């Protein structure tokens, strides 16, 4: 009986110690992790390329003018005619141009009827090219295990990848051009572009060690 009492006292003391620790150091915490459709690398490859090509546009001739930015041909140039909603990349390009115009002393207006000058923005393309290289043996599907539902792929046997050297290269491209004309006469005032800018990121592994990352976008910079 005394052993049971002693064990009970020890458990009681331990429970009190745990309670004190919880009070002093706080309770439980939950970390919420999300995965957006595009990775940070993909977003920066495109946005950095957009910023660089927009910075090359010459807008000095529009200083002190009331300007309306027309993005009609920016959307139509890179999307089907029926899809007339700007993509996030196109919206970013429009925003970068508007910021450049404001910094150059241009007075932006929200309607074409209020403008002295109409500026039409267009782009040859905004996107990412990816190049994969593997020196070694890729992962191989050996088929399924009998008796397991193959529709869920839960029974597939896959050999591991054996890589002596592996590289993944990603390049972001953005092209931009603009033309500006008087809203009343349609006469040309200024034209600039097209300009194309490129960003890059490279990840490589050597005998399984890595990745070592290089590039000119924030996710790849030290």
N, CA and C of each residue as an Amber inpcrd file, in Angstrom:
protein
   666
   0.8230000  -1.2000000   0.0000000   0.0000000   0.0000000   0.0000000
   0.8610000   1.2560000   0.0000000   1.9280000   1.2300000   0.7990000
   2.8130000   2.3990000   0.8770000   3.4600000   2.6960000  -0.4650000
   3.7410000   1.6390000  -1.2480000   4.3300000   1.8500000  -2.5650000
   3.3530000   2.5700000  -3.4820000   2.0660000   2.1980000  -3.3960000
   1.0530000   2.8570000  -4.2190000   0.9140000   4.3260000  -3.8320000
   0.9720000   4.5960000  -2.5430000   0.8650000   5.9850000  -2.0760000
   2.0590000   6.8010000  -2.5540000   3.2480000   6.2160000  -2.4540000
   4.4670000   6.9210000  -2.8830000   4.4300000   7.2000000  -4.3910000
   3.9560000   6.2030000  -5.1720000   3.8660000   6.3960000  -6.6160000
   2.8590000   7.4890000  -6.9460000   1.7520000   7.5160000  -6.2300000
   0.7370000   8.5440000  -6.4480000   1.3000000   9.9340000  -6.1530000
   2.0750000  10.0300000  -5.0680000   2.6650000  11.3220000  -4.7170000
   3.6450000  11.7910000  -5.7850000   4.4310000  10.8560000  -6.3330000
   5.3890000  11.2180000  -7.3860000   4.6650000  11.7020000  -8.6370000
   3.5860000  10.9990000  -9.0290000   2.8280000  11.4130000 -10.1990000
   2.1740000  12.7680000  -9.9800000   1.7160000  13.0070000  -8.7490000
   1.0960000  14.2870000  -8.4340000   2.0950000  15.4250000  -8.5310000
   3.3020000  15.1960000  -7.9980000   4.3530000  16.2130000  -8.0770000
   4.7390000  16.4790000  -9.5300000   4.8620000  15.4090000 -10.3330000
   5.2180000  15.5670000 -11.7420000   4.1640000  16.3560000 -12.4950000
   2.8840000  16.0800000 -12.2000000   1.7960000  16.7990000 -12.8580000
   1.8270000  18.2700000 -12.5140000   2.1600000  18.5980000 -11.2620000
   2.2360000  19.9960000 -10.8530000   3.3850000  20.7090000 -11.5430000
   4.5110000  20.0130000 -11.6780000   5.6670000  20.6070000 -12.3600000
   5.3300000  20.9160000 -13.8200000   4.6670000  19.9620000 -14.4880000
   4.2750000  20.1700000 -15.8840000   3.3170000  21.3490000 -15.9970000
   2.3820000  21.4570000 -15.0460000   1.4250000  22.5640000 -15.0700000
   2.1190000  23.9050000 -14.9120000   3.1020000  23.9610000 -13.9970000
   3.8510000  25.2030000 -13.7960000   4.6210000  25.5860000 -15.0490000
   5.2460000  24.5990000 -15.7100000   6.0100000  24.8570000 -16.9360000
   5.0990000  25.3990000 -18.0290000   3.8960000  24.8110000 -18.1580000
   2.9530000  25.2720000 -19.1740000   2.5300000  26.7130000 -18.9220000
   2.3380000  27.0550000 -17.6340000   1.9230000  28.4170000 -17.2940000
   3.0350000  29.4130000 -17.5860000   4.2800000  29.0160000 -17.2340000
   5.4080000  29.9320000 -17.3940000   5.8200000  30.1160000 -18.8450000
   5.7750000  29.0620000 -19.6350000   6.3330000  29.1080000 -20.9790000
   5.2730000  29.0820000 -22.0800000   4.0300000  29.2470000 -21.6970000
   2.9870000  29.3510000 -22.7140000   2.4360000  27.9940000 -23.1100000
   1.4310000  28.0520000 -23.9810000   0.7600000  26.8300000 -24.4010000
   1.2510000  26.3530000 -25.7470000   0.3590000  25.6580000 -26.4440000
   0.7180000  25.0670000 -27.7300000   0.5900000  26.1060000 -28.8370000
   1.3580000  25.9260000 -29.9010000   1.3120000  26.8240000 -31.0500000
   1.1880000  25.9970000 -32.3160000   0.4780000  26.5470000 -33.3030000
   0.2860000  25.8770000 -34.5760000   0.8420000  26.7520000 -35.6870000
   1.6830000  26.1770000 -36.5430000   2.2630000  26.8920000 -37.6750000
   1.4620000  26.5590000 -38.9200000   0.9050000  27.5810000 -39.5510000
   0.1090000  27.3850000 -40.7560000   0.9980000  27.5510000 -41.9790000
   1.0190000  26.5280000 -42.8090000   1.8520000  26.5290000 -44.0090000
   0.9450000  26.5140000 -45.2310000   1.1920000  27.4080000 -46.1770000
   0.3980000  27.4620000 -47.4070000   1.3060000  27.3070000 -48.6130000
   0.7350000  26.7970000 -49.6830000   1.4580000  26.6250000 -50.9340000
   0.6870000  27.3230000 -52.0450000   1.1000000  28.5310000 -52.4700000
   0.3990000  29.2190000 -53.5570000   0.6120000  28.5010000 -54.8790000
  -0.1770000  28.8970000 -55.8720000  -0.0940000  28.2530000 -57.1810000
   1.2960000  28.4380000 -57.7790000   1.8480000  29.6410000 -57.6720000
   3.1850000  29.9270000 -58.1860000   4.1580000  30.0570000 -57.0270000
   5.3520000  29.5300000 -57.1980000   6.3780000  29.6640000 -56.1740000
   6.9300000  31.0880000 -56.1830000   7.6480000  31.4380000 -55.1240000
   8.2890000  32.7560000 -55.0690000   9.2940000  32.9050000 -56.2100000
   9.9930000  31.8230000 -56.5380000  10.9600000  31.8730000 -57.6370000
  10.2790000  32.2360000 -58.9420000   9.1660000  31.5880000 -59.2530000
   8.4520000  31.8860000 -60.4910000   7.9760000  33.3320000 -60.5240000
   7.4380000  33.8040000 -59.4150000   6.9300000  35.1700000 -59.3750000
   8.0480000  36.1920000 -59.5500000   9.1920000  35.9640000 -58.8870000
  10.2920000  36.9240000 -59.0040000  10.9770000  36.8400000 -60.3610000
  11.0480000  35.6660000 -60.9690000  11.6220000  35.5730000 -62.3040000
  10.8580000  36.4640000 -63.2760000   9.5460000  36.4780000 -63.1670000
   8.7330000  37.2870000 -64.0710000   8.7070000  38.7580000 -63.6640000
   8.4940000  39.0270000 -62.3810000   8.3670000  40.4250000 -61.9540000
   9.6690000  41.1940000 -62.1130000  10.8190000  40.5540000 -61.8170000
  12.1030000  41.2410000 -61.9940000  12.3710000  41.5190000 -63.4730000
  12.0160000  40.5740000 -64.3450000  12.1920000  40.7970000 -65.7780000
  11.2940000  41.9340000 -66.2560000  10.0700000  42.0010000 -65.7370000
   9.1510000  43.0850000 -66.1000000   9.7120000  44.4310000 -65.6700000
  10.1830000  44.5180000 -64.4290000  10.7310000  45.7740000 -63.9240000
  11.8940000  46.2560000 -64.7820000  12.7760000  45.3510000 -65.1530000
  13.9630000  45.7360000 -65.9280000  13.6030000  46.2330000 -67.3250000
  12.6350000  45.5840000 -67.9710000  12.3080000  46.0430000 -69.3240000
  11.4970000  47.3330000 -69.3000000  10.6100000  47.5070000 -68.3120000
   9.8510000  48.7560000 -68.2010000  10.7890000  49.9250000 -67.9210000
  11.8330000  49.7030000 -67.1350000  12.7960000  50.7660000 -66.8160000
  13.5150000  51.2920000 -68.0500000  13.5220000  50.5210000 -69.1380000
  14.1980000  50.9520000 -70.3560000  13.3250000  51.8570000 -71.2300000
  12.0320000  51.9180000 -70.9460000  11.1470000  52.7530000 -71.7590000
  11.4750000  54.2310000 -71.5750000  11.4390000  54.9900000 -72.6550000
  11.7030000  56.4290000 -72.6120000  10.3680000  57.1760000 -72.5740000
  10.1340000  57.9120000 -71.4820000   8.8500000  58.6190000 -71.3150000
   9.0380000  60.1170000 -71.0870000  10.2380000  60.6370000 -71.2980000
  10.5120000  62.0570000 -71.0190000   9.6390000  62.9830000 -71.8520000
   9.2460000  62.5510000 -73.0610000   8.4400000  63.4160000 -73.9340000
   7.0330000  63.6310000 -73.3910000   6.6300000  62.8720000 -72.3910000
   5.2700000  62.9700000 -71.8500000   5.1970000  63.7870000 -70.5710000
   6.2720000  64.3670000 -70.1600000   6.3020000  65.1400000 -68.9230000
   5.2780000  66.2810000 -68.9580000   4.5360000  66.4460000 -67.8220000
   3.5280000  67.4920000 -67.6500000   2.3050000  67.3060000 -68.5460000
   2.1710000  66.1510000 -69.1850000   0.9980000  65.8790000 -70.0120000
   0.0020000  65.0190000 -69.2330000  -1.2830000  65.2010000 -69.5640000
  -2.3170000  64.3370000 -69.0060000  -2.3810000  63.0850000 -69.8750000
  -2.0440000  61.9550000 -69.2620000  -1.8640000  60.7150000 -70.0220000
  -2.8160000  59.6330000 -69.5200000  -3.4410000  58.9430000 -70.4670000
  -4.2580000  57.7790000 -70.1650000  -3.5110000  56.5360000 -70.6480000
  -3.3160000  55.5610000 -69.7570000  -2.6170000  54.3120000 -70.1060000
  -3.6450000  53.3070000 -70.6070000  -3.5270000  52.9170000 -71.8760000
  -4.4470000  51.9720000 -72.4990000  -3.7590000  50.6060000 -72.5950000
  -4.2880000  49.6210000 -71.8430000  -3.6840000  48.2830000 -71.8060000
  -4.4130000  47.2840000 -72.6930000  -5.2700000  47.7750000 -73.5920000
  -6.0580000  46.8700000 -74.4330000  -5.1740000  45.9080000 -75.2120000
  -4.1220000  46.4270000 -75.8130000  -3.2830000  45.5860000 -76.6680000
  -2.2600000  44.7830000 -75.8660000  -2.0130000  45.1760000 -74.6530000
  -1.1770000  44.3580000 -73.7770000  -1.8810000  43.0450000 -73.4880000
  -3.1800000  43.0970000 -73.2110000  -3.9410000  41.8900000 -72.8990000
  -4.1240000  41.0410000 -74.1490000  -4.5330000  41.6590000 -75.2350000
  -4.8310000  40.9100000 -76.4530000  -3.6000000  40.2690000 -77.0680000
  -2.4230000  40.8450000 -76.8140000  -1.2130000  40.3330000 -77.4580000
  -0.7780000  38.9890000 -76.8910000  -1.1240000  38.7010000 -75.6530000
  -0.6130000  37.4870000 -75.0230000  -1.7150000  36.5410000 -74.5760000
  -2.9810000  36.8440000 -74.8780000  -4.0860000  36.0030000 -74.4530000
  -5.0920000  35.8280000 -75.5870000  -5.9250000  34.7680000 -75.5030000
  -7.0120000  34.6380000 -76.4820000  -7.9490000  35.8390000 -76.4070000
  -8.6170000  36.1350000 -77.5120000  -9.4700000  37.3190000 -77.5930000
 -10.5690000  37.2770000 -76.5350000 -11.0840000  36.0860000 -76.2480000
 -12.1770000  35.9700000 -75.2930000 -11.7210000  36.1900000 -73.8560000
 -10.4450000  36.0050000 -73.5780000  -9.9340000  36.1680000 -72.2090000
  -9.3690000  37.5760000 -72.0620000 -10.2050000  38.5120000 -71.6790000
  -9.8100000  39.9120000 -71.6320000  -9.4940000  40.4000000 -70.2170000
  -9.3020000  39.4890000 -69.2880000  -8.9410000  39.8650000 -67.9250000
  -7.4230000  39.8520000 -67.7940000  -6.8170000  40.9490000 -67.3480000
  -5.3450000  40.9620000 -67.2190000  -4.8570000  39.9000000 -66.2470000
  -3.7410000  39.2860000 -66.5710000  -3.1050000  38.3400000 -65.6600000
  -2.3750000  39.1200000 -64.5650000  -1.9850000  38.4640000 -63.4640000
  -1.2010000  39.1690000 -62.4380000   0.0800000  39.7780000 -62.9940000
   0.7270000  39.0840000 -63.9320000   1.9630000  39.6180000 -64.5200000
   1.6740000  40.8830000 -65.3350000   0.5830000  40.8780000 -66.0860000
   0.2240000  42.0530000 -66.8710000  -0.1560000  43.2270000 -65.9730000
  -0.8800000  42.9480000 -64.9010000  -1.2140000  44.0070000 -63.9460000
   0.0420000  44.6060000 -63.3250000   1.0240000  43.7480000 -63.0360000
   2.2830000  44.2390000 -62.4760000   3.0080000  45.1240000 -63.4830000
   2.9890000  44.7350000 -64.7550000   3.6270000  45.5480000 -65.7890000
   2.9460000  46.9110000 -65.8950000   1.6220000  46.9390000 -65.8490000
   0.8900000  48.2060000 -65.8920000   1.2550000  49.0650000 -64.6910000
   1.3170000  48.4470000 -63.5100000   1.6740000  49.1900000 -62.3060000
   3.0850000  49.7500000 -62.3680000   4.0330000  48.9750000 -62.8850000
   5.4020000  49.4650000 -63.0230000   5.4780000  50.6500000 -63.9820000
   4.7270000  50.5720000 -65.0760000   4.7280000  51.6860000 -66.0310000
   4.1070000  52.9300000 -65.4110000   3.0070000  52.7750000 -64.6990000
   2.3670000  53.9280000 -64.0680000   3.3050000  54.5920000 -63.0620000
   4.0240000  53.7770000 -62.2930000   4.9840000  54.3400000 -61.3410000
   6.0860000  55.1060000 -62.0710000   6.5650000  54.5520000 -63.1820000
   7.6240000  55.2280000 -63.9470000   7.1190000  56.5540000 -64.5040000
   5.8950000  56.5650000 -64.9960000   5.3280000  57.7900000 -65.5390000
   5.1710000  58.8620000 -64.4660000   4.6710000  58.4640000 -63.3100000
   4.4930000  59.4360000 -62.2240000   5.8280000  60.0090000 -61.7710000
   6.8410000  59.1620000 -61.6690000   8.1650000  59.6420000 -61.2690000
   8.7730000  60.5700000 -62.3190000   8.3240000  60.4410000 -63.5690000
   8.8410000  61.2890000 -64.6470000   8.0470000  62.5790000 -64.8010000
   7.0750000  62.8160000 -63.8960000   6.3190000  64.0590000 -63.9490000
   5.0980000  64.0180000 -64.8370000   4.6490000  62.8250000 -65.1900000
   3.4560000  62.6880000 -66.0200000   2.2150000  62.7320000 -65.1270000
   1.1440000  63.3600000 -65.6180000  -0.1100000  63.4330000 -64.8670000
  -1.0780000  62.3950000 -65.4290000  -1.3210000  61.3380000 -64.6660000
  -2.1660000  60.2420000 -65.1280000  -3.6430000  60.5700000 -64.9060000
  -4.4820000  60.1630000 -65.8540000  -5.9330000  60.3280000 -65.7390000
  -6.5840000  58.9550000 -65.8780000  -7.8150000  58.8290000 -65.3540000
  -8.4840000  57.5320000 -65.3230000  -9.4100000  57.2870000 -66.5000000
  -9.6150000  58.3010000 -67.3600000 -10.4850000  58.1360000 -68.5220000
  -9.8180000  58.7300000 -69.7520000 -10.0530000  58.0820000 -70.8900000
  -9.4450000  58.5500000 -72.1340000  -9.9410000  59.9370000 -72.5230000
 -11.1930000  60.2570000 -72.1530000 -11.7510000  61.5470000 -72.5060000
 -11.0370000  62.7120000 -71.8070000 -10.3960000  62.4370000 -70.6730000
  -9.7090000  63.4810000 -69.9180000  -8.2620000  63.6790000 -70.3750000
  -7.7860000  62.8210000 -71.2490000  -6.3610000  62.7890000 -71.5640000
  -5.9980000  63.6590000 -72.7580000  -4.8180000  64.2550000 -72.6700000
  -4.2010000  64.8880000 -73.8340000  -3.5140000  63.8360000 -74.7030000
  -2.9640000  62.8280000 -74.0000000  -2.1570000  61.8120000 -74.6660000
  -2.6650000  60.4250000 -74.2620000  -2.7340000  59.5430000 -75.2430000
  -3.0570000  58.1390000 -74.9800000  -1.7890000  57.3140000 -75.1710000
  -1.4760000  56.5260000 -74.1730000  -0.2890000  55.6590000 -74.2330000
  -0.7580000  54.2140000 -74.3080000  -0.3970000  53.5340000 -75.3750000
  -0.7570000  52.1260000 -75.5520000   0.4460000  51.2530000 -75.2000000
   0.1900000  50.2880000 -74.3540000   1.2340000  49.3770000 -73.8660000
   1.0240000  48.0020000 -74.4870000   2.1080000  47.3640000 -74.8810000
   2.0160000  46.0180000 -75.4400000   3.2230000  45.1930000 -74.9950000
   3.0580000  43.8670000 -75.0600000   4.1350000  42.9760000 -74.6410000
   4.1840000  41.7720000 -75.5670000   5.3900000  41.4230000 -75.9690000
   5.5640000  40.2290000 -76.7980000   5.3980000  38.9380000 -76.0290000
   5.5710000  39.0090000 -74.7140000   5.4130000  37.8070000 -73.9010000
   6.0090000  37.9800000 -72.5210000   5.4290000  37.2440000 -71.5760000
   5.9270000  37.1840000 -70.2040000   5.8600000  35.7250000 -69.7850000
   6.9900000  35.1410000 -69.4450000   6.9550000  33.7310000 -69.0770000
   8.2920000  33.2080000 -68.5960000   8.3370000  31.8910000 -68.3940000
   9.5220000  31.2240000 -67.8440000   9.8610000  30.0100000 -68.6960000
  11.1350000  29.8610000 -69.0220000  11.6460000  28.6450000 -69.6460000
  12.4280000  27.8600000 -68.5950000  12.3000000  26.5430000 -68.6350000
  12.9920000  25.6880000 -67.6610000  13.7940000  24.6380000 -68.4130000
  15.0170000  24.3890000 -67.9090000  15.9060000  23.4000000 -68.5060000
  16.3910000  22.4580000 -67.4030000  16.1600000  21.1580000 -67.5840000
  16.5860000  20.1500000 -66.6170000  17.6840000  19.2860000 -67.2300000
  18.7050000  18.9750000 -66.4130000  19.7860000  18.0980000 -66.8630000
  20.1220000  17.1140000 -65.7500000  20.2690000  15.8520000 -66.1000000
  20.5940000  14.8100000 -65.1290000  21.6640000  13.9030000 -65.6950000
  22.7780000  13.7890000 -64.9740000  23.8090000  12.8120000 -65.2860000
  23.7110000  11.7150000 -64.2370000  23.1470000  10.5830000 -64.6290000
  22.9100000   9.5020000 -63.6790000  21.7160000   8.6910000 -64.1120000
  21.0130000   8.0900000 -63.1550000  19.8540000   7.2620000 -63.4460000
  18.6040000   7.9320000 -62.8920000  17.6060000   8.1800000 -63.7410000
  16.3730000   8.7920000 -63.2360000  15.5410000   7.7800000 -62.4480000
  14.5830000   8.2950000 -61.7010000  13.6420000   7.4170000 -61.0020000
  12.8460000   6.6300000 -62.0350000  12.6510000   5.3190000 -61.7770000
  12.0110000   4.4270000 -62.7400000  10.8100000   3.7500000 -62.1220000
   9.7050000   3.7500000 -62.8420000   8.4800000   3.0810000 -62.4030000
   8.5710000   1.6050000 -62.7700000   8.5210000   0.7320000 -61.7590000
   8.6200000  -0.7070000 -61.9750000   7.2590000  -1.3880000 -62.0230000
   6.1910000  -0.6070000 -61.9730000   4.8660000  -1.2040000 -61.9900000
   4.2420000  -1.2480000 -60.6160000   3.0880000  -1.8900000 -60.5340000
   2.3290000  -1.9140000 -59.2880000   2.4650000  -3.2030000 -58.5180000
   2.0570000  -3.1580000 -57.2720000   2.0190000  -4.3330000 -56.4120000
   0.6670000  -4.9990000 -56.5740000   0.6020000  -6.3070000 -56.8440000
  -0.6920000  -6.9780000 -57.0180000  -1.5790000  -6.8130000 -55.7870000
  -2.8950000  -6.6010000 -56.0610000  -3.8510000  -6.4890000 -54.9700000
  -4.0390000  -5.0880000 -54.4450000  -3.3140000  -4.0990000 -54.9690000
  -3.4410000  -2.7150000 -54.5150000  -4.0640000  -1.8870000 -55.6340000
  -4.9310000  -0.9880000 -55.2660000  -5.6460000  -0.1650000 -56.2290000
  -4.6610000   0.6800000 -57.0290000  -4.5860000   0.4120000 -58.3410000
  -3.6210000   1.1400000 -59.1720000  -4.1160000   2.5340000 -59.5300000
  -5.4270000   2.7830000 -59.3920000  -5.9640000   4.0940000 -59.7360000
  -5.4290000   5.1780000 -58.8320000  -5.0440000   4.8130000 -57.6160000
  -4.5290000   5.7930000 -56.6620000  -3.0110000   5.8810000 -56.6880000
  -2.3670000   5.0190000 -57.4860000  -0.9030000   4.9810000 -57.5730000
  -0.2530000   4.6020000 -56.2430000  -1.0440000   4.0740000 -55.3000000
  -0.4910000   3.7470000 -53.9930000   0.3520000   2.4850000 -54.0160000
   0.2170000   1.7120000 -55.0790000   0.9710000   0.4700000 -55.1160000
   2.1400000   0.4920000 -56.0680000   2.5000000   1.6510000 -56.5970000
   3.5800000   1.7250000 -57.5680000   4.9410000   1.5530000 -56.9000000
   5.7990000   0.8090000 -57.5640000   7.1770000   0.6460000 -57.1110000
   8.0590000   1.5550000 -57.9590000   8.7760000   2.4540000 -57.3280000
   9.6230000   3.4060000 -58.0370000  11.0250000   3.3480000 -57.4610000
  12.0070000   3.1410000 -58.3400000  13.3930000   3.1430000 -57.8850000
  13.8320000   4.5780000 -57.6220000  14.7020000   4.8170000 -56.6640000
  15.1500000   6.1880000 -56.3780000  16.0480000   6.7190000 -57.4890000
  16.0690000   8.0080000 -57.6110000  16.9560000   8.6530000 -58.5800000
  18.3870000   8.6190000 -58.0740000  19.3130000   8.2910000 -58.9610000
  20.7400000   8.2950000 -58.6350000  21.3990000   9.3520000 -59.5150000
  21.7770000  10.4670000 -58.9160000  22.2780000  11.6010000 -59.6830000
  23.7450000  11.8620000 -59.3630000  24.5890000  11.8130000 -60.3900000
  25.9700000  12.2540000 -60.2410000  26.0130000  13.7810000 -60.3260000
  25.3160000  14.3140000 -61.3140000  25.1980000  15.7600000 -61.4800000
  23.7900000  16.0610000 -61.9600000  23.1390000  17.0040000 -61.3080000
  21.7880000  17.4040000 -61.6900000  21.6800000  18.9150000 -61.6350000
  21.0960000  19.4970000 -62.6580000  20.8910000  20.9490000 -62.6810000
  19.4680000  21.2640000 -63.1290000  18.9350000  22.3030000 -62.5430000
  17.6420000  22.8610000 -62.9590000  17.8700000  24.3490000 -63.2170000
  17.6580000  24.7670000 -64.4550000  17.8300000  26.1640000 -64.8320000
  16.4750000  26.7540000 -65.1870000  16.2110000  27.9530000 -64.6730000
  14.9860000  28.6670000 -64.9850000  15.3290000  30.0720000 -65.4500000
  14.7000000  30.4840000 -66.5480000  14.9010000  31.8290000 -67.0760000
  13.5490000  32.5120000 -67.2420000  13.4640000  33.7330000 -66.7030000
  12.2500000  34.5180000 -66.8530000  12.4260000  35.5470000 -67.9530000
  11.4110000  35.6850000 -68.8080000  11.4710000  36.6280000 -69.9280000
  10.2880000  37.5930000 -69.8540000  10.5440000  38.8280000 -70.2030000
   9.4750000  39.8230000 -70.3120000   9.8370000  40.8020000 -71.4190000
   8.8590000  41.0960000 -72.2640000   9.0560000  42.0700000 -73.3340000
   8.0160000  43.1650000 -73.2310000   8.4060000  44.3960000 -73.5820000
   7.4810000  45.5130000 -73.4770000   7.7960000  46.5600000 -74.5430000
   6.7500000  47.2370000 -74.9740000   6.8910000  48.3630000 -75.8920000
   5.7040000  49.2910000 -75.6740000   5.8440000  50.5530000 -76.0950000
   4.7740000  51.5280000 -75.9330000   4.7630000  52.4950000 -77.1000000
   3.5910000  53.0610000 -77.3310000   3.4380000  54.1140000 -78.3190000
   2.4700000  55.1370000 -77.7390000   2.7510000  56.4220000 -77.9260000
   1.9150000  57.4870000 -77.3840000   1.5120000  58.4360000 -78.5110000
   0.2440000  58.8780000 -78.4680000  -0.2570000  59.7680000 -79.5130000
  -1.2520000  60.7650000 -78.9150000  -1.4410000  61.8920000 -79.6200000
  -2.4100000  62.9010000 -79.1780000  -3.8050000  62.3110000 -79.2620000
  -4.5920000  62.5180000 -78.2050000  -5.9230000  61.9210000 -78.1590000
  -6.8890000  62.5370000 -79.1580000  -6.6820000  63.8130000 -79.5240000
  -7.6230000  64.4800000 -80.4360000  -7.3010000  64.2400000 -81.9000000
  -6.0230000  64.1690000 -82.2480000  -5.6430000  64.0250000 -83.6570000
  -5.1050000  62.6460000 -84.0070000  -4.6690000  61.8910000 -83.0130000
  -4.0780000  60.5830000 -83.2850000  -2.6450000  60.6480000 -83.7790000
  -2.0650000  61.8410000 -83.7470000  -0.6860000  62.0110000 -84.2230000
   0.3030000  61.4400000 -83.2120000   1.3190000  60.7730000 -83.7400000
   2.3270000  60.1350000 -82.8870000   3.1510000  61.1710000 -82.1300000
   3.3720000  60.8840000 -80.8330000   4.2350000  61.7250000 -80.0080000
   5.5340000  61.0080000 -79.6840000   5.4180000  59.7720000 -79.2340000
   6.6110000  59.0420000 -78.8110000   6.3910000  57.5470000 -78.9940000
   7.4920000  56.8560000 -79.2370000   7.4760000  55.3960000 -79.3370000
   8.7420000  54.8640000 -78.6820000   8.6130000  53.7810000 -77.9240000
   9.7670000  53.2300000 -77.2260000   9.6390000  51.7170000 -77.1500000
  10.7560000  51.0280000 -77.4070000  10.7560000  49.5730000 -77.3760000
  10.6210000  49.0040000 -78.7870000  10.5000000  47.6900000 -78.8870000
  10.3780000  46.7340000 -77.7760000  11.7080000  46.4290000 -77.0910000
  11.6070000  46.2020000 -75.7810000  12.7430000  45.7960000 -74.9750000
  12.4380000  44.4310000 -74.3350000  13.4580000  43.6140000 -74.2380000
  13.3210000  42.2910000 -73.6230000  14.3480000  42.1620000 -72.5040000
  13.9020000  41.7050000 -71.3530000  14.8020000  41.4830000 -70.2230000
  14.7030000  40.0290000 -69.7680000  15.8140000  39.5400000 -69.2100000
  15.9010000  38.1350000 -68.8090000  16.4120000  38.0490000 -67.3750000
  15.8060000  37.1820000 -66.5860000  16.2930000  36.8550000 -65.2460000
  16.5810000  35.3600000 -65.2010000  17.3650000  34.9310000 -64.2060000
  17.6930000  33.5060000 -64.1750000  17.9120000  33.0020000 -62.7530000
  17.7220000  31.7250000 -62.6050000  18.0590000  31.0050000 -61.3810000
  18.5170000  29.6090000 -61.7820000  19.5580000  29.1160000 -61.0950000
  20.0720000  27.7720000 -61.3520000  20.3050000  27.0480000 -60.0300000
  19.8030000  25.8150000 -59.9560000  20.0320000  24.9320000 -58.8130000
  20.7990000  23.7100000 -59.3100000  21.8730000  23.3320000 -58.6080000
  22.5530000  22.1020000 -59.0230000  23.0170000  21.2970000 -57.8230000
  23.0410000  19.9800000 -58.0590000  23.4380000  18.9910000 -57.0580000
  24.6160000  18.1930000 -57.6070000  25.5520000  17.8310000 -56.7230000
  26.7040000  17.0130000 -57.1070000  26.7820000  15.8290000 -56.1550000
  26.5950000  14.6150000 -56.7140000  26.5530000  13.3850000 -55.9220000
  25.5450000  13.5080000 -54.7660000  24.4030000  14.1260000 -55.0570000
  23.3400000  14.2220000 -54.0640000  23.4560000  15.3860000 -53.1100000
  24.5810000  16.0950000 -53.1200000  24.7560000  17.2290000 -52.2170000
  24.2600000  18.5080000 -52.8930000  23.4510000  19.2370000 -52.1760000
  22.9020000  20.4780000 -52.7160000  21.4970000  20.7190000 -52.1840000
  20.7800000  21.6280000 -52.8110000  21.1960000  22.3410000 -54.0150000
  22.0720000  23.5510000 -53.7100000  22.9490000  23.8640000 -54.6370000
  23.6610000  25.1260000 -54.6300000  22.9290000  26.0520000 -55.5870000
  22.5880000  27.2260000 -55.1190000  21.6940000  28.1130000 -55.8600000
  22.4480000  29.3610000 -56.3150000  22.2800000  29.6960000 -57.5740000
  22.8110000  30.9520000 -58.1230000  21.7000000  31.6310000 -58.9130000
  21.7870000  32.9490000 -59.0360000  20.7840000  33.6640000 -59.8160000
  20.7790000  35.1390000 -59.4870000  19.9170000  35.8910000 -60.1660000
  19.8410000  37.3390000 -59.9900000  18.4730000  37.7830000 -59.5130000
  17.7530000  36.9160000 -58.8050000  16.4600000  37.2600000 -58.2090000
  16.5590000  37.0100000 -56.7140000  15.7140000  37.6640000 -55.8810000
  15.8280000  37.5350000 -54.4340000  15.8900000  36.1140000 -53.8820000
  15.0550000  35.1440000 -54.3380000  15.1660000  33.7950000 -53.7610000
  16.5200000  33.1220000 -53.9990000  17.3070000  33.6360000 -54.9570000
  18.5930000  33.0220000 -55.2510000  19.7700000  33.8310000 -54.7560000
  19.5080000  35.0200000 -54.2290000  20.6040000  35.8860000 -53.7830000
  20.9160000  35.6340000 -52.3220000  22.1840000  35.7500000 -51.9720000
  22.6160000  35.5210000 -50.5850000  22.3560000  36.7770000 -49.7730000
